[in-house]
């Protein structure tokens, strides 16, 4: 859908394409006009040089001719030279050729009436023995003329020769060059105008007919939106290079600086996340992990002119929601365990009442006392050893859930935990996911199905150990256990276990890495997971001093 309607675009002013067309037309016109003037001036200079060269060549040839030297030293030069010089003038196309005495008296002239009269023009340089060229207005009007000396055998000046082309003739030669100059200018202008029109039309298609002001305003608005939006946004081209990353994307991916121009696999992201970003298929709400966050990734491929143009990727921070979801699941499990315990307590109470009604009071007391001691023993041990209320509730809830599923959950007698300072949500994520996986593993093994959990403090670290009686993990499975999407559970459709399901252990590893701890798994029958986290000493409240 177009960003602006045609009516809206019409009100925004002259489009950028049209502005560019007019600007190109003005520049082209100026360039062609300048080039035409320069070409005309160059042609005029060339015609002038050609005229000077022609007259100079004729003057030098006649001055060196023995016929001219002999004629001017004889008694009647005009009778010898008039016809000869006129023939040379006709052959060379000059306007006049005049042979004169050193005192300016003409021996020859195109107009016979001018013979014997004084020559009109400069002769001093020629009398000094030098050939020169000038533009002078003489008997035939303004002309480009060359005058040179005729020397005798002793080097003395015995006569002068002047040859010239009138300005009209020179102008006629220049006029023959003008059509070519103007034709070239016209062709250049036409080709340039056609090229400018083609560029303008392409630009109009690419800019949608928008003017520069509207485009600048749109760019400012888009920049503001990109920086203000609370979703991470990545634009990738067809080669999986980042073209744009807004502030939130750089924050969520922990990128330093602007990643524009770098490939996705060069950003230092976890391999699974990098592959997900670069995948050409559409993706919706895919869960991926970084070292510190849980991200929801949405990916939409784009196409331009029928070819792959990359993709648009949006990122949402799911970390806090994932933690809340874990706590919710723990509370739900605890509530389910309470429901199961209430149901079991009701059965036991019913049995006790029945014994009393049957007159078996002593047996009723013994039965009730035994059941109460059995139910209270685990609660007393956990509550007495674990000061973290969230962790204590989690252990009791998981014990009830395991019992309901036919698994005995044993809390190690060495369990002893004070106030750790570790967020309750992180404790629920680590211990809850490890126990869930252990209970599932125990159910897939042979009876007796058991899970043992131990939590204790070792110096300034919190240690967690969870062991189950299940079939355990192979070396390869242990290596992949914390990879996102990996699971040993069978898919509901019967597909084999492996990549594509598990997220719990990956979340465990993420929390451990975020706190600077370690996590390990022992392969073999009966898998054992160990987690070590640094304790965080809670801030102490200053004691009130009574005055």
N, C-alpha and C positions, 0 to 999 in steps of 0.2 A: 504494500500500500504506500503511495507517495507520502512523503513527509508533509508537503504543502500542496494544497489544491492549486489548479491552474489559476483560479480567481485570486487566491492568496498570493501566488507568485507574480501575477500581473500587478498587484498593488505594491510589491516590494521595490519596484524600480527597474531600471535597465539591468538585464541579466549580465552575469560576468562574461558569458560568451560574446554577447553583443558589444560590451565595453571593450573586450579584447579585440574584436573585429575592427571597431572604429580606431582603436589605438594602432593596430597593425596597419590599417589603411593610411593613417596619417604618417606613420613612420615610413611606410613603403613609398608614399607620394613624395615625402621629403628626400628620401634616398634617390629615387628616380630623377627628381628635379635637379638635385645636386649633381648626380652623375651626368645628366644631359648637359648642364651648363659646363661642367668640366670637359666633357667630350667636345662640345662646341669650341671652347677656348683652345683645347689641344688641336682641334682640326684647323682653326684659324692660324695658330702658330705654325702648324705644319705647312699650310699653304704659303704663309709668309716666308718660311725657310726655303720652300721649293722655288718661290719666285726669286729669292736672293741667289740661290744656287744656279738657276737658269741664266740670270743676267750676268752673274760673275763669270760663268763658263764661256758665254759668248764674248764678253769683253776681253778676257784673257786670250781667247783664240784669235780674235782680230788683232789684238796688240802684238801677238807673236807672228802674225802673218807677214811674210816678206813682201807680199803684194801691197799691203797697206803702208809698210815702211817706205817702199819705193815710190808709191803714189804721192804720199805727203811731202816727199823731198823733190818731186818733179814739178813741173810748171803748172799743171792743171789737175789737182787731186779729184775734183768733183767728176770730171769726165771719166776717170778711171774707176772711182769707188762707188758712185751713186747706184748704178745698176747692181753691182756686186753686193753691196751692203743690203739693198732692198731685198735681194734674193735670199740672203742669210736671214733677214728679219722674217720674211714669209715662211721660210723653212722652220724656224725656231718658234714661231708664234708670238714673238715679242711685239710690244706696242710701238717701240721706236728704237732705232740704233743711229747714233750720231757720231760722226768723226769730225773733230774740230781742231783748229790750230791752237797753240798754247794761249793765244789771246782771245779765245772763245768763239772765233769765227767758224761757222759751221761749213763743213765740206759736204755733208750728206744730211738728209732729213726725210721722213716720210712725206712731208708737205714740201714740195720743191720751192714754194714761195719763201720758206724759212731759210733756205741755203744762202749763205753769205751774211746772215744776221748773227748776233751774238747768242751764245748758248746761255740759257737761264738755269742756274743751279750752282752747286758748290764744286770747285775744281782745285782748291788749294792743296788737299792731300794728294791728288793725282799729280799736280805739278811737282810735288816733293818726291814723286816716284812710288807712291803707294796706291793700291787699288782699294776702294771703299764703297760701301752701300749706304743709301739713305732713302727716306721717303720725302719727296719734294713736289711742290706744285709748279709745273712748268707750262710750256705752251699747250700741251695736250691735257692739262689738268693734273691732279694728284697722281703720283706714280711711285713705284718702288724701282729705284734706278741704281746701277753700279757704274762707277767711273774709274778708268785706269789709264796709265800713261803708255804711249808708244815710244819705245826707246830706239835710238840708232845704234850703230856698231860701237860707238864710244860710250854708250850709256846715257846719252843726253836725251831729254824729252823733246821730241820733234812734233808730237801731236797727242791728242787725247781721244779716247773712245768712251762713249756713254750709251748704255743699253738699259731699257726699262719696260716695266709692265704697269699699265695704268691701274688704279685702285678698282675700277669697274671690272677689269679682267680678273684681278685677284678675287674680288667678291664673287664673280661668276664661278670661279673654281671652288670657292668655299661653299657656294650654294649647292653645288653637286654633292657635297658631303652631308648636307643637312638632312635630306630624306632618310639616309641610312641611320643617322643619329636618332632622329625622331622615331623611326620604325623600331629600332632596337629598344628605345625607351618604352614605346607602346607595348611591345611584346613582353618586356620585363614587368611592366605594370600589370598586364593581364595575367601572367603566370603567378605573380606575387599575390594578386587579388584572389585568384582561384585557390591558391594554397591557404591564404588567410581564411577564406570562407570554409574550406574543408576543416581546418583546425578549429574554427569557431563552432561548426556544426558538431564535431566530435566532443568538444568541451561542453556544449549545451546538453548533449546526451548524458555526459558523465556527471554534470552538476545539477541536472534536473531543471535547468533554466533559472537557477537562483542567482541573485546578485551577490556582490562581495560582502555587503553589510549583513545580509541575512545569513550567509555562510559563516561569517565571523561570529555572529550572535549564536548560531547553532553550535559552533565549536566551543564557545564559552559555556553554553548550557550543558553540552555533553561532558565537558571537562568537569564541571561542577557536579553533575550526576555521578560520574565515575568515581570522584573522590568522596562523595557523600554516601553512596549506597553502602549498606552494611553486608552485602554479599561479595565474596571474592569473584572477580571477573578476569578471565584469561581469553585473549583472542589469539588463535594459532593459525598459521598459514598452512599451505599444502605440504611443506617440508617439516612440519611440526616445530617451527620456530615461533617464539613468542613475539607477537606484534604489539600487544598491549597487555598490561597488568595493572589493575588499580591498587590503591593503597591497601585495601582489605585482603586482596589476594597475596600481596607481598607479606602481610602480617601473618596470615594463616599458614603460608608455606615457609615462613622464616627466611625470606630472601633478603639479601643485602643489596641495596641499590636497585636500579631498574633492569629487569632481565630481558628487555626488548632486544631482539636479534639473536638470542641464544636458543639452542634446541632444548626441548623438554628434558632430555636425558643428560643435559649439562648443568641442570639446576641443583644437583645434589639431593634430590628427593629419593625416598625409598623406592626400590625398583617396581613394586606393585603399583604404587601411586603414579610413577612416571609412565608406566605402560598404560594405565587407565586414562591418563590425560591425552596420550598420543593415539589412543585407539580411534579408528575412523567411524565406528558404529555409534549410534545414539545410546546414551546411558541415562538412567533416571534414578536419583537418590542412591547411588552406590556408596557403600560405607568403606572408607579407606583411612589408614592410620599413618600419622607422622610420628616423630619422636615424642611429641608433646600433645597432640590433638587427635580427635576423631572427626573426620570430615565427611560431609555428604557431597558427592560429586555428581553434577548433572552435565551432560555433554551432548551438544547438538551439532552435527556436521553441516557445513554450508557449501553451496555451489554457486559458481558465477560463470555465465556463458557456457553452461553444460559441462564444466570441469570442476574437480575438487578444489575448493578454495580454502580448506582448513576446517576449523571448528570453533564453536563458542563454548567455553567451559565456565560454569558457575560453581562456587565453593561455599558451603555453609559450615559453621563451627558447630559440631554435634557433641563436643566434649562434655559440657555441663549437663546436657540432656541425657547423654549416655550414663553419666554418673548418677543422675536422678533416677533414670530407668533401672539401674542396678540396685539402688536403694529401695525403689518401689518393689522390685522383684523379691528383694530380701524380706521386706515387710509383708508382702503377699505370702511368701513361703512361711514366714513366722505365723501369720494368721491362719494359714492352712494347717500348720502343726498344732496350733492351739485348738482349732476345730477338731482335729483328729484326737488330740488329748482329751478334749471335752467329751467326744463320742465314746472314747475308751473309758473315761472316768464314769460316764453314765452307765456303761455296761457293768463296771466293777461295783458301782453303788447298787445297781439292781441285784447283782449277785449277793452282795452283803445283806440287803434288805430281805431277800428270799431266805437266806440262812437264818436271820433273826425270826422270821415268820414261822420257820420250821422248828423253832426252839433250839437251834444250834448256835447259841450266843457265843460260846467260847470259840468255835470255828470261825464265826463271823468276825470276831475281834482279831483273831490271828490273820485271817485273810486280808482284812482292811489294813492292818498294821504292816503286813509284808508289802502290799501294793503301794502304800504311802511311802515306805522307805525306799522302794525301788524307783519310784517316780521322782522322789526328792533328792536322791543321791547325786544324780548328774547335775541338777540345778544348783545344789549347794556347792558342788565342786567348781562349776564354771563361774558362778557369781562370786565365790570366795577367791578365785585365782585370777580373774580377769576384771580389771577396773574400768576398762573401756566399755561403756554400756552397749555401743553399737556392735562391737565384736562379740560380747557375751550373748546378746540377743541373737546374733547370726549363728553362733555355735549351737545354741539351744534349738533354734528353728531348724537348722540343717540336721540335727540329731533326730528330731521328730519326723522330718521328711524322709530321712534315710530309713528309719524304723518302719514307717508306713509303706515304703517300697521294698522292704525285706532286706535291708542292709544295716548292719550294726556299725554305728559310728562311735568310735572310742576316742575320748579326749585324753591325751597323754597326761599321766599324773604329774609330769614335770612342767605342765603349762602354768605360767605365771607372768602376767602382763600388767604393768602399771599404766599410768597416763603416758601415751606415746607421743602425743603432739601431731601424729599423722592424721590427716583428714579422714573422717569416718567413711566418706564415700570411697576413698582409695582403699581402705581396709576391707570394705565390703567387696570391691572389685577384685582384689587379690585373693582373699580367703574364700569368698563366695564362689568365684569361678573355679578355683582349684578343687573345692569340695564337690561342686556339681560334676566336674569331669571325673573325679575319683568315684563318686557314687555310680555314674553311668558305666565306668570301667568295671567296677565291682559286679554290677548286674550282668555284665557280659561274661563273667568268669564262673567258675564252679563254686558251689557252697563249700565252706561257710563264706558268705560275702561280707567283707569287713573293710572299713576305712578307718585309718588312724590319723588324727591331726594333733599337732603339737605347736604351741606358740609360746615363746619365751624371750626374755631379754638377755643378751650377751654383751655386757659392757654398754657401749653406746649404739647398739644395733638391735633391731627386732628380727628374730629368726622365726620362720614359718616352715613347718614340714608337714606334707600331706602324702600318705602312702595308701595304696589300695591293693586288694587281693585279685585284681583283674589279670588279664593275659599280658599286660605290659606293652612296651614299645620296642620296636627294633631300633638299631642304630640309625637307620635312615629316617624312621618316623620320629625319633627323638630330635634329629637335626631339623626337621620341618615343623615340629610341634607348635612353635610360637609364630609361625608364618600365618598372616591373615588369610582366612578362607580355608585353612587346612583342618581336617577333622577325621577321626577314625570311625565316626558314626555313619551308619548306612542311610542313604537318602530315602525319603518316603517312597519314591517310585522304584526302589530297588537298585538304583545305581550304586556302584562301588564307592567306598569312602575315599576321602582325599580332599583335594582343593575344591572350594566352592561352598563350604558350610561354616566352619569354625571361626568365631570371633573372640570367644572368652579368653583363651590363652594369649592371643595377640594383645588384648586389653591389659592382661596381667603384665606382659612384658613392657607395654607402654608406660604403665604406672611405675613399674620398677625402674625403668630408665629415667623417667622424669624425676624420681626421688634420688637418683644416683645409687641405686642398689644393684643386686645381682639376682638372677634366677637360673636354676639349672634343673635338669631332669635326669634321673638314672634309668637307662633302658633295662630291658629284661623282664621276666615275669614279675608282676607286682610293681608298677611304676611308682617312683618316688620323686616328688617335686619339692625343691627347696628354694625359699626366697629369703633374702637378707636385705633389710631396709635400715638406713640410718635413722635413729630416733631424733625427734624434734622436741627439745625441751620447751614446754609452754612458758609464756611470759608470766613471771611471778608478780602478784599484786602486792604492793608495799603494805606492810603492817601498819595499822593505825596506832599511834602512840598516845596513850591517855595522859593528859597533863596532870 
